[in-house]
Amino acid sequence: MLILNSTGNLKHKAILSLIYSAGLRRGELINMKINDIDSKRMYVIIRQGKGRKDRYSILSEKVLALLRRYFKEYKPKEWLFEGQFGGQYGASSIQHILKDAIAVSKIRKRVTVHTLRHSFATHLLERGTDIRYIQELLGHQSSKTTEIYTHMTQRGLGKIKSPLDNLEI
């Protein structure tokens, strides 16, 4: 993803990568503590997400490697991502990080932090992940909410094979 490679700052890259790779909301990332990363089971714990429910999402191996580098350099104490002078990272700071990455990547479309979450769901769907799993990862109660993220794309449509092609005729 062009946006993720458009920041040279390790912390900023880790923030954007984790949001995209786990389908997080901005507030969910800000509220994550160090022990919410489970590298043994390869998942992320989202505590008190939207609707005040806990859930799990996947932990990318690449993001885990990035987080390990980030930990060594930044040494967070309580929150997974802390502000410059400690404490929780600011919500507006994440939007600024993304805005800067978009400027560097020269993307002209409107992109928000939520767009990364949307991309997570769409890319999983395009790769054949069952919508029910995506619903769980996103923390949606209703599959109707998840379907909003699953708009048809040309790329996704091109991967669908007609059932006739599996028949011997």
C-alpha positions as CSV (number, residue, x, y, z in Angstrom):
1,M,0.0,0.0,0.0
2,L,1.5,3.3,-1.2
3,I,0.3,5.2,1.9
4,L,2.1,2.8,4.3
5,N,5.4,3.3,2.5
6,S,5.1,7.0,2.4
7,T,6.2,7.7,5.9
8,G,9.8,7.4,7.1
9,N,8.9,7.7,10.7
10,L,8.9,4.2,12.4
11,K,6.1,5.1,14.9
12,H,3.9,6.6,12.2
13,K,4.4,3.6,9.9
14,A,3.6,1.3,12.8
15,I,0.4,3.2,13.6
16,L,-1.0,3.3,10.1
17,S,0.1,-0.3,9.4
18,L,-1.6,-1.6,12.5
19,I,-4.8,0.3,11.7
20,Y,-4.9,-1.2,8.2
21,S,-3.7,-4.7,9.1
22,A,-6.2,-5.3,11.9
23,G,-9.2,-3.1,10.7
24,L,-9.0,-0.8,13.7
25,R,-10.9,2.4,14.3
26,R,-8.8,5.4,15.3
27,G,-10.1,5.4,18.9
28,E,-9.4,1.6,19.2
29,L,-5.8,2.1,18.3
30,I,-5.4,5.1,20.7
31,N,-6.8,3.0,23.6
32,M,-4.5,0.0,23.0
33,K,-2.1,-0.9,25.7
34,I,1.1,-2.9,25.2
35,N,-0.3,-6.1,26.5
36,D,-3.1,-5.9,23.8
37,I,-0.7,-7.4,21.3
38,D,-0.5,-11.2,21.6
39,S,2.4,-12.3,19.6
40,K,2.1,-15.9,20.6
41,R,-1.4,-16.3,19.3
42,M,-0.9,-13.6,16.6
43,Y,-3.9,-11.5,17.4
44,V,-4.7,-8.0,18.7
45,I,-7.1,-7.5,21.5
46,I,-9.5,-4.6,21.1
47,R,-10.9,-3.7,24.5
48,Q,-14.1,-1.7,24.8
49,G,-14.5,-1.0,21.1
50,K,-17.6,0.5,19.6
51,G,-20.6,-0.7,21.6
52,R,-18.3,-1.2,24.6
53,K,-17.5,-4.8,23.5
54,D,-14.1,-6.5,23.4
55,R,-13.0,-8.4,20.3
56,Y,-10.0,-9.9,18.7
57,S,-8.4,-9.1,15.3
58,I,-5.5,-10.6,13.4
59,L,-1.9,-9.6,13.9
60,S,0.1,-9.4,10.7
61,E,3.6,-11.0,10.9
62,K,5.0,-7.9,9.1
63,V,3.3,-5.6,11.6
64,L,4.6,-7.7,14.5
65,A,8.2,-7.2,13.1
66,L,7.5,-3.5,12.7
67,L,6.1,-3.2,16.3
68,R,9.2,-5.0,17.7
69,R,11.4,-2.4,16.0
70,Y,9.1,0.3,17.3
71,F,9.3,-1.1,20.9
72,K,13.1,-1.1,20.8
73,E,13.3,2.4,19.6
74,Y,10.5,4.2,21.5
75,K,10.1,2.0,24.6
76,P,6.4,2.8,25.4
77,K,5.5,2.4,29.0
78,E,1.7,1.9,29.2
79,W,0.0,2.7,26.0
80,L,1.0,0.9,22.8
81,F,1.4,4.3,21.2
82,E,2.3,7.2,23.4
83,G,2.5,10.9,22.7
84,Q,5.8,12.8,22.5
85,F,5.7,13.5,26.2
86,G,4.0,10.3,27.3
87,G,0.3,9.5,27.8
88,Q,-2.1,8.4,25.1
89,Y,-1.5,9.3,21.5
90,G,-3.8,12.0,20.2
91,A,-6.6,11.2,17.7
92,S,-5.8,14.3,15.6
93,S,-2.2,13.3,15.5
94,I,-3.2,10.1,13.6
95,Q,-5.1,12.2,11.1
96,H,-2.1,14.4,10.6
97,I,0.2,11.4,10.1
98,L,-2.2,10.1,7.4
99,K,-2.5,13.5,5.8
100,D,1.3,13.8,5.5
101,A,1.6,10.2,4.1
102,I,-1.1,11.0,1.5
103,A,0.7,14.2,0.4
104,V,4.0,12.3,0.0
105,S,2.3,9.5,-2.0
106,K,0.5,12.1,-4.2
107,I,-2.9,10.3,-3.8
108,R,-5.7,12.6,-4.9
109,K,-8.6,10.7,-3.6
110,R,-10.2,11.6,-0.2
111,V,-8.7,9.2,2.4
112,T,-9.4,9.1,6.1
113,V,-8.3,6.8,8.9
114,H,-11.5,5.0,8.4
115,T,-10.6,4.4,4.8
116,L,-7.8,2.1,6.0
117,R,-10.4,0.0,7.9
118,H,-12.6,-0.1,4.9
119,S,-9.6,-1.2,2.8
120,F,-8.9,-4.0,5.3
121,A,-12.4,-5.4,4.9
122,T,-12.5,-5.0,1.1
123,H,-9.1,-6.6,0.6
124,L,-10.0,-9.6,2.9
125,L,-13.2,-10.0,0.9
126,E,-11.4,-9.8,-2.4
127,R,-9.0,-12.6,-1.2
128,G,-12.0,-14.9,-0.5
129,T,-12.4,-14.4,3.3
130,D,-15.9,-15.3,4.4
131,I,-18.0,-12.2,5.2
132,R,-18.9,-13.7,8.6
133,Y,-15.2,-13.7,9.6
134,I,-14.8,-10.1,8.4
135,Q,-17.9,-9.2,10.5
136,E,-16.2,-10.6,13.6
137,L,-12.9,-8.9,12.9
138,L,-14.6,-5.6,12.5
139,G,-16.8,-6.1,15.6
140,H,-20.1,-5.6,13.7
141,Q,-23.2,-7.0,15.2
142,S,-25.1,-7.1,11.9
143,S,-23.8,-8.5,8.6
144,K,-25.6,-5.6,7.0
145,T,-23.1,-3.2,8.5
146,T,-20.2,-5.3,7.1
147,E,-21.8,-5.3,3.7
148,I,-21.2,-1.6,3.4
149,Y,-17.5,-2.3,3.3
150,T,-17.8,-5.0,0.6
151,H,-18.6,-3.0,-2.5
152,M,-17.8,-4.8,-5.7
153,T,-14.6,-3.7,-7.3
154,Q,-13.3,-4.5,-10.8
155,R,-10.4,-6.4,-9.3
156,G,-12.7,-8.5,-7.1
157,L,-15.1,-9.1,-9.9
158,G,-12.3,-10.3,-12.1
159,K,-11.5,-13.1,-9.7
160,I,-14.9,-14.6,-9.7
161,K,-15.1,-17.7,-11.9
162,S,-18.3,-18.8,-13.6
163,P,-19.6,-22.1,-12.2
164,L,-19.8,-23.3,-15.8
165,D,-16.0,-23.2,-16.0
166,N,-15.9,-26.1,-13.5
167,L,-18.0,-28.4,-15.6
168,E,-16.8,-30.9,-18.2
169,I,-18.7,-29.8,-21.3
